C-alpha cells in the first residue's frame, strides 16, 4: 500500500462510524486544477488561457459535486469505506507521500447514493468520474494514486450491500 493511502486511512480514523473501515483512498483535486496551475511554458498568453480554461473546469466540477450534495475540498482525499464515500480536506500535497495529511471530513455519501466511480488515464495521471445521486463530477489524480483500488473497493462494497 502506498504511503499516501496509509496516511489517508490513519487520518480518517477519527471521522469514521463505529466499525467502519477505509478500504481504499487517494489524493485528488477537481478536474481542471493542473491546467489552471501549469506553468506558462508556451508564453504568457498560453498561461492565461490555461488558467482560464482550467479554472472554469474546476468550477464546473465543484458545482456539479455540490449539486449532488457532495462537497469537494481542494486538495482532497477521496476514500471508500464499507458504507460510505468520503471527502476529506487535506494539507498541501508535496509528493512522494509527503504532505496531504487529513484535516477534516468535508462530505459523506452512503454507497447506496453513489451511482458509479470510473477511472481513465490522462497523460501521466488519471481522471476519476464520480456520479452521486445522478450527477457526475470529475476529479484528477496523479499517476501513483490508487484510482483502480477506489473503483474496485466501491464495486465490492456496493455489491455486498
DSSP file (Angstrom, degrees, kcal/mol; ACC not computed):
  #  RESIDUE AA STRUCTURE BP1 BP2  ACC     N-H-->O    O-->H-N    N-H-->O    O-->H-N    TCO  KAPPA ALPHA  PHI   PSI    X-CA   Y-CA   Z-CA
    1    1 A X              0   0    0      0, 0.0     5,-0.0     0, 0.0     0, 0.0   0.000 360.0 360.0 360.0 137.4    0.0    0.0    0.0
    2    2 A X     >  -     0   0    0      1,-0.1     4,-2.1   142,-0.1     5,-0.2  -0.276 360.0-119.0 -67.1 151.2    1.3    3.4   -0.9
    3    3 A X  H  > S+     0   0    0      1,-0.2     4,-2.2     2,-0.2     5,-0.2   0.887 113.9  54.4 -57.5 -41.4    2.4    5.8    1.8
    4    4 A X  H  > S+     0   0    0      1,-0.2     4,-2.0     2,-0.2    -1,-0.2   0.907 108.2  48.8 -61.6 -42.2   -0.2    8.4    0.8
    5    5 A X  H  > S+     0   0    0      1,-0.2     4,-2.5     2,-0.2    -1,-0.2   0.888 109.0  52.7 -67.3 -37.5   -3.0    5.8    1.1
    6    6 A X  H  X S+     0   0    0     -4,-2.1     4,-2.5     1,-0.2     5,-0.2   0.914 108.4  51.2 -61.3 -42.7   -1.8    4.7    4.5
    7    7 A X  H  X S+     0   0    0     -4,-2.2     4,-2.8     2,-0.2    95,-0.3   0.891 110.0  49.7 -61.7 -40.0   -1.8    8.4    5.7
    8    8 A X  H  X S+     0   0    0     -4,-2.0     4,-2.1     2,-0.2    -2,-0.2   0.946 111.3  48.1 -64.2 -48.2   -5.4    8.7    4.5
    9    9 A X  H  X S+     0   0    0     -4,-2.5     4,-0.8     1,-0.2    -2,-0.2   0.916 116.4  43.0 -60.3 -44.1   -6.5    5.6    6.3
   10   10 A X  H >< S+     0   0    0     -4,-2.5     3,-0.6     1,-0.2     4,-0.3   0.909 115.5  48.6 -68.9 -42.0   -4.9    6.6    9.5
   11   11 A X  H 3< S+     0   0    0     -4,-2.8     3,-0.4     1,-0.2    -2,-0.2   0.771 107.7  55.8 -69.3 -26.3   -6.0   10.2    9.3
   12   12 A X  H >< S+     0   0    0     -4,-2.1     3,-2.4     1,-0.2     4,-0.5   0.719  81.7  91.8 -77.3 -21.6   -9.6    9.2    8.5
   13   13 A X  G X< S+     0   0    0     -4,-0.8     3,-1.3    -3,-0.6    -1,-0.2   0.815  81.5  52.5 -47.8 -45.5  -10.0    7.1   11.7
   14   14 A X  G 3  S+     0   0    0     -3,-0.4    -1,-0.3    -4,-0.3    -2,-0.1   0.698 109.7  51.4 -66.7 -15.3  -11.4    9.8   13.9
   15   15 A X  G <  S+     0   0    0     -3,-2.4    -1,-0.2    -4,-0.2    -2,-0.2   0.399  89.7 101.4-101.5   1.6  -14.1   10.6   11.4
   16   16 A X  S <  S-     0   0    0     -3,-1.3     2,-0.1    -4,-0.5     3,-0.1  -0.530  72.9-115.4 -89.5 153.7  -15.4    7.0   10.9
   17   17 A X    >   -     0   0    0     -2,-0.2     3,-2.3     1,-0.2    -1,-0.1  -0.432  55.1 -72.1 -76.2 159.2  -18.5    5.5   12.4
   18   18 A X  T 3  S+     0   0    0      1,-0.3    -1,-0.2    -2,-0.1     3,-0.1  -0.313 122.6   8.7 -55.4 129.5  -18.1    2.6   14.9
   19   19 A X  T 3  S+     0   0    0      1,-0.3    -1,-0.3    -3,-0.1     2,-0.2   0.353  96.8 132.2  82.5  -6.2  -17.0   -0.5   13.0
   20   20 A X    <   -     0   0    0     -3,-2.3     2,-0.4    -7,-0.1    -1,-0.3  -0.534  36.9-165.4 -80.7 146.2  -16.4    1.4    9.7
   21   21 A X        -     0   0    0     -2,-0.2    61,-1.0    -3,-0.1     2,-0.5  -0.997  22.6-124.0-136.8 134.9  -13.2    0.8    7.8
   22   22 A X  E     -A   81   0A   0     -2,-0.4    59,-0.3    59,-0.2     3,-0.1  -0.673  25.4-177.9 -75.7 123.4  -11.5    2.7    4.9
   23   23 A X  E     -     0   0A   0     57,-3.1     2,-0.3    -2,-0.5    58,-0.2   0.792  66.0  -4.4 -91.8 -33.9  -11.0    0.2    2.1
   24   24 A X  E     +A   80   0A   0     56,-1.4    56,-2.6   126,-0.1    -1,-0.4  -0.982  63.3 179.2-158.1 150.8   -9.2    2.5   -0.3
   25   25 A X  E     +A   79   0A   0     -2,-0.3   121,-0.4    54,-0.2     2,-0.3  -0.991   2.1 178.1-153.1 157.5   -8.2    6.1   -0.5
   26   26 A X  E     -A   78   0A   0     52,-2.1    52,-2.8    -2,-0.3     2,-0.3  -0.987  31.5-110.6-156.5 154.1   -6.4    8.6   -2.8
   27   27 A X  E     +A   77   0A   0     -2,-0.3   115,-0.3    50,-0.2     2,-0.3  -0.661  47.1 160.9 -83.9 145.4   -5.5   12.2   -3.0
   28   28 A X  E     -A   76   0A   0     48,-2.4    48,-2.2    -2,-0.3    47,-0.4  -0.945  27.8-150.8-154.8 171.7   -7.3   14.2   -5.7
   29   29 A X  E     -D  140   0B   0    111,-1.7   111,-3.0    -2,-0.3    45,-0.1  -0.965  43.3 -83.5-142.9 156.0   -8.3   17.6   -7.0
   30   30 A X  E >   -D  139   0B   0     -2,-0.3     3,-1.6   109,-0.2   109,-0.3  -0.380  62.7 -90.5 -59.3 140.4  -11.3   18.8   -9.0
   31   31 A X  T 3  S+     0   0    0    107,-2.5    30,-0.3     1,-0.2    31,-0.2  -0.270 113.8  42.0 -55.2 133.4  -10.6   18.3  -12.8
   32   32 A X  T 3> S+     0   0    0     25,-0.1     4,-2.3    -3,-0.1    -1,-0.2   0.140  79.1 107.1 113.4 -15.9   -9.0   21.4  -14.2
   33   33 A X  H <> S+     0   0    0     -3,-1.6     4,-1.4     1,-0.2     5,-0.1   0.928  80.1  47.6 -62.0 -46.7   -6.6   22.1  -11.4
   34   34 A X  H  > S+     0   0    0      1,-0.2     4,-0.8     2,-0.2     3,-0.4   0.926 113.0  48.7 -61.6 -45.0   -3.5   21.0  -13.3
   35   35 A X  H >4 S+     0   0    0      1,-0.2     3,-0.6     2,-0.2    -1,-0.2   0.903 112.1  48.3 -62.0 -41.9   -4.4   23.0  -16.4
   36   36 A X  H 3< S+     0   0    0     -4,-2.3    -1,-0.2     1,-0.2    -2,-0.2   0.713 118.8  40.0 -74.1 -18.7   -5.1   26.2  -14.4
   37   37 A X  H 3< S+     0   0    0     -4,-1.4    -1,-0.2    -3,-0.4    -2,-0.2   0.347  84.8 120.8-111.4   5.0   -1.8   25.9  -12.4
   38   38 A X  S << S-     0   0    0     -4,-0.8    13,-0.1    -3,-0.6    12,-0.1  -0.370  71.7-101.5 -67.8 148.1    0.5   24.7  -15.2
   39   39 A X        -     0   0    0      1,-0.1     2,-1.9    -2,-0.0     3,-0.3  -0.310  31.7-109.3 -68.1 155.6    3.5   27.0  -15.9
   40   40 A X    >   +     0   0    0      1,-0.2     3,-2.0     2,-0.1     7,-0.2  -0.374  59.0 150.9 -84.1  59.4    3.2   29.3  -18.9
   41   41 A X  T 3  S+     0   0    0     -2,-1.9    -1,-0.2     1,-0.3     3,-0.1   0.746  73.1  53.6 -63.4 -23.5    5.8   27.3  -20.9
   42   42 A X  T 3  S-     0   0    0      1,-0.4     4,-0.3    -3,-0.3    -1,-0.3   0.266 126.8 -86.5 -93.3  11.3    4.1   28.4  -24.1
   43   43 A X    <>  -     0   0    0     -3,-2.0     4,-2.0     1,-0.2    -1,-0.4  -0.358  52.6 -62.5 106.7 170.6    4.3   32.1  -23.1
   44   44 A X  H  > S+     0   0    0      1,-0.2     4,-2.3     2,-0.2     5,-0.2   0.885 130.7  52.3 -61.9 -42.2    2.2   34.5  -21.0
   45   45 A X  H  > S+     0   0    0      1,-0.2     4,-2.5     2,-0.2    -1,-0.2   0.916 109.0  49.7 -63.4 -42.9   -0.9   34.2  -23.3
   46   46 A X  H  > S+     0   0    0     -4,-0.3     4,-2.6     1,-0.2    -1,-0.2   0.893 110.4  51.9 -62.3 -38.9   -0.8   30.4  -23.1
   47   47 A X  H  X S+     0   0    0     -4,-2.0     4,-2.5     2,-0.2    -2,-0.2   0.904 110.0  47.8 -63.0 -42.3   -0.6   30.6  -19.3
   48   48 A X  H  X S+     0   0    0     -4,-2.3     4,-2.4     2,-0.2    -2,-0.2   0.911 112.4  48.9 -65.9 -42.5   -3.6   32.9  -19.1
   49   49 A X  H  X S+     0   0    0     -4,-2.5     4,-2.9     2,-0.2     5,-0.3   0.932 112.3  48.8 -62.5 -45.6   -5.6   30.7  -21.4
   50   50 A X  H  X S+     0   0    0     -4,-2.6     4,-2.7     1,-0.2     5,-0.3   0.908 111.4  49.3 -60.9 -43.3   -4.7   27.6  -19.4
   51   51 A X  H  X S+     0   0    0     -4,-2.5     4,-2.3     2,-0.2    -1,-0.2   0.913 114.0  46.2 -61.6 -42.8   -5.6   29.4  -16.1
   52   52 A X  H  X S+     0   0    0     -4,-2.4     4,-1.9     2,-0.2    -2,-0.2   0.952 117.6  40.4 -66.6 -50.7   -9.0   30.5  -17.6
   53   53 A X  H  X S+     0   0    0     -4,-2.9     4,-2.1     2,-0.2    -2,-0.2   0.927 118.9  46.0 -66.1 -45.3  -10.0   27.1  -19.1
   54   54 A X  H  X S+     0   0    0     -4,-2.7     4,-2.5    -5,-0.3    -1,-0.2   0.899 111.5  52.4 -64.3 -40.9   -8.7   25.1  -16.1
   55   55 A X  H  X S+     0   0    0     -4,-2.3     4,-2.3    -5,-0.3    -1,-0.2   0.890 108.7  50.7 -61.6 -39.1  -10.3   27.4  -13.6
   56   56 A X  H  X S+     0   0    0     -4,-1.9     4,-2.5     2,-0.2    -1,-0.2   0.915 109.7  50.0 -65.3 -42.8  -13.6   27.0  -15.5
   57   57 A X  H  X S+     0   0    0     -4,-2.1     4,-2.5     2,-0.2     5,-0.2   0.917 110.3  50.8 -61.2 -43.0  -13.4   23.2  -15.4
   58   58 A X  H  X S+     0   0    0     -4,-2.5     4,-2.6     1,-0.2     5,-0.2   0.941 111.3  47.6 -59.3 -47.6  -12.6   23.3  -11.7
   59   59 A X  H  X S+     0   0    0     -4,-2.3     4,-2.5     1,-0.2    -1,-0.2   0.904 111.3  51.0 -61.3 -42.1  -15.7   25.5  -11.0
   60   60 A X  H  X S+     0   0    0     -4,-2.5     4,-2.3     2,-0.2    -1,-0.2   0.919 113.8  43.5 -62.8 -44.1  -17.9   23.2  -13.1
   61   61 A X  H  X S+     0   0    0     -4,-2.5     4,-2.1   -30,-0.3    -2,-0.2   0.876 114.1  49.7 -72.5 -36.7  -16.8   20.1  -11.3
   62   62 A X  H  X S+     0   0    0     -4,-2.6     4,-2.2    -5,-0.2    -2,-0.2   0.910 113.1  47.8 -65.0 -41.8  -17.0   21.6   -7.9
   63   63 A X  H  X S+     0   0    0     -4,-2.5     4,-2.4    -5,-0.2    -2,-0.2   0.890 110.0  52.2 -66.1 -39.9  -20.5   22.9   -8.7
   64   64 A X  H  X S+     0   0    0     -4,-2.3     4,-1.6     2,-0.2    -2,-0.2   0.916 110.0  48.8 -63.2 -42.8  -21.6   19.5  -10.0
   65   65 A X  H  X>S+     0   0    0     -4,-2.1     5,-2.7     1,-0.2     4,-0.5   0.933 111.7  49.0 -61.9 -44.8  -20.5   17.8   -6.8
   66   66 A X  H ><5S+     0   0    0     -4,-2.2     3,-1.1     1,-0.2    -2,-0.2   0.881 107.1  56.1 -62.1 -37.9  -22.3   20.4   -4.7
   67   67 A X  H 3<5S+     0   0    0     -4,-2.4    -1,-0.2     1,-0.3    -2,-0.2   0.854 106.2  50.9 -61.5 -34.6  -25.4   19.9   -6.8
   68   68 A X  H 3<5S-     0   0    0     -4,-1.6    -1,-0.3    -3,-0.3    -2,-0.2   0.581 122.5-109.0 -78.5  -9.0  -25.3   16.2   -6.0
   69   69 A X  T <<5S+     0   0    0     -3,-1.1     2,-0.6    -4,-0.5    39,-0.2   0.609  86.2 116.2  89.6  13.3  -25.0   17.1   -2.3
   70   70 A X      < -     0   0    0     -5,-2.7    -2,-0.2    -6,-0.2    -1,-0.2  -0.948  54.2-150.7-119.7 110.6  -21.3   16.0   -2.1
   71   71 A X        -     0   0    0     -2,-0.6     2,-0.3    35,-0.2    35,-0.1  -0.518   7.3-148.2 -82.5 146.2  -18.9   18.8   -1.3
   72   72 A X        -     0   0    0    -10,-0.2     2,-0.3    -2,-0.2    17,-0.1  -0.832   3.6-154.9-111.0 151.8  -15.3   18.8   -2.6
   73   73 A X        -     0   0    0     -2,-0.3     2,-0.3    15,-0.2   -43,-0.2  -0.754  24.9-112.8-111.8 166.9  -12.1   20.2   -1.0
   74   74 A X  S    S+     0   0    0      1,-0.4     2,-0.2    -2,-0.3   -45,-0.1  -0.826 107.5  21.4-147.2 104.9   -9.0   21.2   -2.9
   75   75 A X  S    S+     0   0    0    -47,-0.4    15,-1.4    -2,-0.3    -1,-0.4   0.536 100.9 165.2 -78.4 165.9   -6.8   19.4   -2.2
   76   76 A X  E     -AB  28  89A   0    -48,-2.2   -48,-2.4    13,-0.2     2,-0.4  -0.902  37.5-132.9-142.1 166.5   -8.7   16.4   -1.0
   77   77 A X  E     -AB  27  88A   0     11,-1.9    11,-2.6    -2,-0.3     2,-0.5  -0.998  19.3-155.8-121.1 131.3   -8.6   12.8   -0.2
   78   78 A X  E     -AB  26  87A   0    -52,-2.8   -52,-2.1    -2,-0.4     2,-0.4  -0.917  18.8-178.5-104.9 131.1  -11.4   10.6   -1.5
   79   79 A X  E     -AB  25  86A   0      7,-2.4     7,-2.9    -2,-0.5     2,-0.5  -0.974  20.5-150.0-134.9 147.0  -12.0    7.4    0.4
   80   80 A X  E     -AB  24  85A   0    -56,-2.6   -57,-3.1    -2,-0.4   -56,-1.4  -0.959  18.3-179.4-112.5 129.7  -14.3    4.4    0.2
   81   81 A X  E     -A   22   0A   0      3,-2.8   -59,-0.2    -2,-0.5    76,-0.1  -0.581  49.6 -93.0-111.2-177.0  -15.4    2.6    3.3
   82   82 A X  S    S+     0   0    0    -61,-1.0   -60,-0.1    -2,-0.2     3,-0.1   0.559 125.4  22.1 -71.4  -6.0  -17.6   -0.4    3.6
   83   83 A X  S    S+     0   0    0      1,-0.3    28,-2.7   -62,-0.2    29,-0.3   0.640 120.6  28.6-128.3 -32.1  -20.5    2.1    4.0
   84   84 A X  E     - C   0 110A   0     26,-0.3    -3,-2.8    27,-0.1     2,-0.5  -0.889  57.9-124.4-140.3 160.6  -19.7    5.5    2.5
   85   85 A X  E     -BC  80 109A   0     24,-2.8    24,-2.2    -2,-0.3     2,-0.4  -0.937  41.1-164.7 -99.0 129.1  -17.9    7.6    0.0
   86   86 A X  E     -BC  79 108A   0     -7,-2.9    -7,-2.4    -2,-0.5     2,-0.5  -0.912  18.4-160.4-123.3 144.4  -15.9   10.3    2.0
   87   87 A X  E     -BC  78 107A   0     20,-2.6    19,-3.0    -2,-0.4    20,-1.6  -0.993  15.5-172.0-120.9 125.1  -14.2   13.5    1.0
   88   88 A X  E     -BC  77 105A   0    -11,-2.6   -11,-1.9    -2,-0.5     2,-0.4  -0.913  24.8-125.5-114.7 141.6  -11.6   14.9    3.4
   89   89 A X  E     -BC  76 104A   0     15,-2.6    14,-3.3    -2,-0.4    15,-1.1  -0.701  38.3-171.8 -75.7 136.7   -9.8   18.2    3.3
   90   90 A X  E     - C   0 102A   0    -15,-1.4    12,-0.2    -2,-0.4     3,-0.1  -0.871  24.7 -98.9-128.4 163.1   -6.0   17.5    3.3
   91   91 A X        -     0   0    0     10,-1.9   -16,-0.1    -2,-0.3    -1,-0.1  -0.200  67.0 -58.2 -69.7 170.8   -2.9   19.6    3.7
   92   92 A X        -     0   0    0      7,-0.1     8,-1.5     1,-0.1     2,-0.6  -0.194  55.2-120.9 -54.4 139.9   -0.9   20.6    0.6
   93   93 A X  E     +G   99   0C   0      6,-0.2     6,-0.2     1,-0.2    -1,-0.1  -0.760  34.8 171.9 -87.6 118.5    0.3   17.7   -1.5
   94   94 A X  E     -     0   0C   0      4,-1.6     5,-0.2    -2,-0.6    -1,-0.2   0.812  41.6-119.2 -95.4 -37.1    4.1   17.8   -1.7
   95   95 A X  E >  S+G   98   0C   0      3,-1.5     3,-2.2   -91,-0.0    -1,-0.2  -0.409  84.8  67.9 115.9 166.2    4.7   14.4   -3.4
   96   96 A X  T 3  S-     0   0    0      1,-0.3     3,-0.1    -2,-0.1   -93,-0.0   0.807 130.8 -57.2  55.7  32.2    6.5   11.2   -2.6
   97   97 A X  T 3  S+     0   0    0      1,-0.3    -1,-0.3   -94,-0.0     2,-0.3   0.478 109.5 126.3  81.1   1.6    3.9   10.5    0.1
   98   98 A X  E <   +G   95   0C   0     -3,-2.2    -4,-1.6     3,-0.0    -3,-1.5  -0.665  61.2   6.8 -94.8 151.3    4.7   13.8    1.9
   99   99 A X  E    S+G   93   0C   0     -2,-0.3    -6,-0.2    -6,-0.2    -7,-0.1  -0.236  75.7 105.3  74.4-171.6    2.0   16.3    2.8
  100  100 A X        +     0   0    0     -8,-1.5     2,-0.2     1,-0.2    -7,-0.1   0.754  46.2 171.2  72.7  25.2   -1.6   15.5    2.3
  101  101 A X        -     0   0    0     -9,-0.2   -10,-1.9     1,-0.1     2,-0.2  -0.469  41.3-105.9 -68.9 138.7   -2.5   15.0    6.0
  102  102 A X  E     +C   90   0A   0    -95,-0.3   -12,-0.2   -12,-0.2    -1,-0.1  -0.467  42.6 171.5 -66.2 128.6   -6.2   14.6    6.7
  103  103 A X  E     -     0   0A   0    -14,-3.3     2,-0.3     1,-0.4   -13,-0.2   0.811  57.0 -19.4-104.8 -50.1   -7.6   17.7    8.3
  104  104 A X  E     -C   89   0A   0    -15,-1.1   -15,-2.6   -89,-0.0     2,-0.5  -0.995  62.2 -98.5-158.9 158.7  -11.3   17.3    8.4
  105  105 A X  E     +C   88   0A   0     -2,-0.3   -17,-0.2   -17,-0.2     3,-0.1  -0.722  35.5 175.9 -80.6 123.5  -14.3   15.4    6.9
  106  106 A X  E     -     0   0A   0    -19,-3.0     2,-0.3    -2,-0.5   -18,-0.2   0.820  60.5  -5.6 -96.6 -40.1  -15.9   17.6    4.3
  107  107 A X  E     -C   87   0A   0    -20,-1.6   -20,-2.6   -37,-0.1    -1,-0.3  -0.994  52.8-168.5-157.7 154.1  -18.6   15.4    2.9
  108  108 A X  E     -C   86   0A   0     -2,-0.3     2,-0.4   -39,-0.2   -22,-0.2  -0.994   1.6-172.8-146.8 144.1  -20.0   11.9    3.0
  109  109 A X  E     -C   85   0A   0    -24,-2.2   -24,-2.8    -2,-0.3     5,-0.1  -0.996  31.3-115.0-137.0 132.6  -22.5    9.9    0.9
  110  110 A X  E >   -C   84   0A   0     -2,-0.4     3,-2.3   -26,-0.2     4,-0.3  -0.365  30.6-118.7 -59.5 144.9  -23.9    6.5    1.6
  111  111 A X  G >  S+     0   0    0    -28,-2.7     3,-1.2     1,-0.3    -1,-0.1   0.782 112.9  68.6 -58.9 -25.9  -22.8    4.0   -1.0
  112  112 A X  G 3  S+     0   0    0    -29,-0.3    -1,-0.3     1,-0.2   -28,-0.1   0.719 101.4  47.4 -64.8 -19.2  -26.4    3.5   -1.9
  113  113 A X  G <  S+     0   0    0     -3,-2.3    20,-2.8    20,-0.0     2,-0.7   0.393  91.4  91.1-102.3   0.8  -26.4    7.0   -3.3
  114  114 A X  E <   -E  132   0B   0     -3,-1.2    18,-0.3    -4,-0.3     3,-0.1  -0.879  54.5-173.8 -98.0 115.4  -23.2    6.7   -5.3
  115  115 A X  E     -     0   0B   0     16,-2.3     2,-0.3    -2,-0.7    17,-0.2   0.896  59.2 -20.7 -78.4 -42.0  -24.2    5.5   -8.8
  116  116 A X  E     -E  131   0B   0     15,-1.3    15,-2.7     2,-0.0     2,-0.4  -0.993  40.8-154.6-163.6 158.5  -20.7    4.9  -10.2
  117  117 A X  E     +E  130   0B   0     -2,-0.3     2,-0.3    13,-0.2    13,-0.2  -0.960  25.9 173.5-138.6 122.2  -17.0    5.6  -10.0
  118  118 A X  E     -E  129   0B   0     11,-2.4    11,-2.8    -2,-0.4     2,-0.3  -0.946  13.3-156.4-131.3 149.9  -14.9    5.2  -13.2
  119  119 A X  E     -E  128   0B   0     -2,-0.3     2,-0.3     9,-0.2     9,-0.2  -0.952   9.2-179.9-128.8 148.9  -11.3    6.0  -14.0
  120  120 A X  E     -E  127   0B   0      7,-2.2     7,-2.9    -2,-0.3     2,-0.2  -0.983  33.7-104.9-140.8 150.3   -9.4    6.8  -17.2
  121  121 A X  E     -E  126   0B   0     -2,-0.3     2,-0.3     5,-0.2     5,-0.3  -0.484  32.3-175.7 -71.9 146.2   -5.8    7.5  -18.0
  122  122 A X  E >   -E  125   0B   0      3,-2.6     3,-2.6     1,-0.2     2,-0.1  -0.831  56.5 -62.3-145.7 102.8   -4.9   11.1  -18.7
  123  123 A X  T 3  S-     0   0    0     -2,-0.3    -1,-0.2     1,-0.3    -2,-0.0  -0.377 119.2 -18.3  56.1-123.4   -1.4   11.9  -19.7
  124  124 A X  T 3  S+     0   0    0     -2,-0.1    -1,-0.3    -3,-0.1    19,-0.1   0.523 139.2  44.2 -90.5  -5.7    0.7   10.9  -16.8
  125  125 A X  E <  S-E  122   0B   0     -3,-2.6    -3,-2.6    17,-0.1     2,-0.3  -0.205  79.9-115.4-115.0-152.7   -2.2   11.0  -14.4
  126  126 A X  E     -EF 121 141B   0     15,-2.2    15,-2.5    -5,-0.3     2,-0.4  -0.969   9.1-134.0-145.9 157.4   -5.8    9.8  -14.3
  127  127 A X  E     -EF 120 140B   0     -7,-2.9    -7,-2.2    -2,-0.3     2,-0.5  -0.904  14.9-158.0-110.4 149.9   -9.3   11.2  -14.2
  128  128 A X  E     -EF 119 139B   0     11,-2.4    11,-2.7    -2,-0.4     2,-0.6  -0.982   2.8-158.2-128.2 118.0  -11.9    9.8  -11.9
  129  129 A X  E     -EF 118 138B   0    -11,-2.8   -11,-2.4    -2,-0.5     2,-0.5  -0.873  11.3-171.1 -99.6 119.8  -15.6   10.4  -12.7
  130  130 A X  E     -EF 117 137B   0      7,-2.7     7,-2.3    -2,-0.6     2,-0.6  -0.924   7.1-161.6-111.6 131.7  -17.8   10.0   -9.7
  131  131 A X  E     +EF 116 136B   0    -15,-2.7   -16,-2.3    -2,-0.5   -15,-1.3  -0.955  11.9 178.3-117.6 115.6  -21.6   10.0  -10.0
  132  132 A X  E >  S-EF 114 135B   0      3,-2.1     3,-2.0    -2,-0.6   -18,-0.2  -0.970  71.2 -12.8-118.7 126.5  -23.5   10.8   -6.8
  133  133 A X  T 3  S-     0   0    0    -20,-2.8    -1,-0.2    -2,-0.5   -19,-0.1   0.853 130.8 -52.1  51.3  39.9  -27.4   10.9   -6.8
  134  134 A X  T 3  S+     0   0    0    -21,-0.2     2,-0.5     1,-0.2    -1,-0.3   0.402 116.3 108.9  84.1  -2.0  -27.4   11.0  -10.6
  135  135 A X  E <   - F   0 132B   0     -3,-2.0    -3,-2.1   -70,-0.1     2,-0.2  -0.931  55.2-150.5-114.7 118.7  -24.9   13.9  -11.0
  136  136 A X  E     + F   0 131B   0     -2,-0.5     2,-0.3    -5,-0.2    -5,-0.2  -0.579  16.1 176.4 -86.1 148.3  -21.4   13.2  -12.3
  137  137 A X  E     - F   0 130B   0     -7,-2.3    -7,-2.7    -2,-0.2     2,-0.4  -0.972  21.1-130.8-143.0 156.0  -18.3   15.2  -11.4
  138  138 A X  E     - F   0 129B   0     -2,-0.3  -107,-2.5    -9,-0.2     2,-0.3  -0.893  17.2-172.2-118.2 136.8  -14.6   14.7  -12.4
  139  139 A X  E     -DF  30 128B   0    -11,-2.7   -11,-2.4    -2,-0.4     2,-0.4  -0.825  14.7-140.2-116.0 157.5  -11.5   14.6  -10.3
  140  140 A X  E     -DF  29 127B   0   -111,-3.0  -111,-1.7    -2,-0.3     2,-0.3  -0.963  21.0-178.9-119.9 143.6   -7.9   14.4  -11.4
  141  141 A X  E     - F   0 126B   0    -15,-2.5   -15,-2.2    -2,-0.4  -113,-0.1  -0.931  28.7-100.2-136.7 157.6   -5.3   12.3   -9.7
  142  142 A X    >   -     0   0    0   -115,-0.3     3,-1.4    -2,-0.3   -17,-0.1  -0.221  41.1-100.4 -73.0 167.7   -1.6   11.7  -10.1
  143  143 A X  T 3  S+     0   0    0      1,-0.3     4,-0.1   -19,-0.1   -18,-0.1   0.810 121.0  51.9 -60.0 -32.6   -0.1    8.6  -11.7
  144  144 A X  T 3  S+     0   0    0      2,-0.1    -1,-0.3     3,-0.0  -142,-0.1   0.508  82.7 115.9 -85.7  -3.8    0.6    6.9   -8.4
  145  145 A X  S <  S-     0   0    0     -3,-1.4     2,-1.6     1,-0.1     3,-0.4  -0.337  74.4-120.7 -68.2 147.5   -2.9    7.4   -7.0
  146  146 A X     >  +     0   0    0   -121,-0.4     4,-1.9     1,-0.2     5,-0.1  -0.352  58.5 143.8 -86.0  56.9   -4.9    4.2   -6.2
  147  147 A X  H  > S+     0   0    0     -2,-1.6     4,-2.2     1,-0.2    -1,-0.2   0.906  72.5  51.3 -63.4 -41.6   -7.7    5.1   -8.6
  148  148 A X  H  > S+     0   0    0     -3,-0.4     4,-2.7     1,-0.2    -1,-0.2   0.895 108.3  52.7 -62.8 -39.5   -8.2    1.5   -9.6
  149  149 A X  H  > S+     0   0    0      2,-0.2     4,-2.6     1,-0.2    -1,-0.2   0.868 107.5  51.7 -63.6 -37.1   -8.3    0.5   -5.9
  150  150 A X  H  X S+     0   0    0     -4,-1.9     4,-2.4     2,-0.2    -2,-0.2   0.941 111.7  46.5 -62.9 -47.7  -11.1    3.0   -5.3
  151  151 A X  H  X S+     0   0    0     -4,-2.2     4,-2.5     1,-0.2    -2,-0.2   0.933 115.0  46.3 -61.4 -46.9  -13.1    1.7   -8.2
  152  152 A X  H  X S+     0   0    0     -4,-2.7     4,-2.5     2,-0.2    -1,-0.2   0.905 112.6  49.1 -64.9 -41.9  -12.7   -1.9   -7.1
  153  153 A X  H  X S+     0   0    0     -4,-2.6     4,-2.6     2,-0.2     5,-0.2   0.899 112.0  50.1 -64.4 -40.0  -13.4   -1.2   -3.4
  154  154 A X  H  X S+     0   0    0     -4,-2.4     4,-2.9    -5,-0.2     5,-0.2   0.947 111.5  47.2 -61.2 -48.9  -16.6    0.7   -4.5
  155  155 A X  H  X S+     0   0    0     -4,-2.5     4,-2.0     1,-0.2    -2,-0.2   0.899 114.0  47.5 -62.9 -41.1  -17.8   -2.2   -6.7
  156  156 A X  H  X S+     0   0    0     -4,-2.5     4,-1.6     2,-0.2    -1,-0.2   0.935 116.0  43.8 -64.2 -46.3  -17.1   -4.8   -3.9
  157  157 A X  H  X S+     0   0    0     -4,-2.6     4,-1.2     1,-0.2    -2,-0.2   0.897 113.6  50.7 -68.1 -39.7  -18.9   -2.7   -1.2
  158  158 A X  H  < S+     0   0    0     -4,-2.9    -1,-0.2    -5,-0.2     3,-0.2   0.897 112.1  46.4 -65.7 -40.9  -21.8   -1.8   -3.5
  159  159 A X  H  < S+     0   0    0     -4,-2.0    -1,-0.2    -5,-0.2    -2,-0.2   0.804 110.4  54.0 -73.2 -27.5  -22.4   -5.5   -4.5
  160  160 A X  H  <        0   0    0     -4,-1.6    -1,-0.2     1,-0.2    -2,-0.2   0.749 360.0 360.0 -75.3 -23.8  -22.1   -6.6   -0.9
  161  161 A X     <        0   0    0     -4,-1.2    -1,-0.2    -3,-0.2    -2,-0.2   0.475 360.0 360.0 -76.5 360.0  -24.8   -4.2    0.3
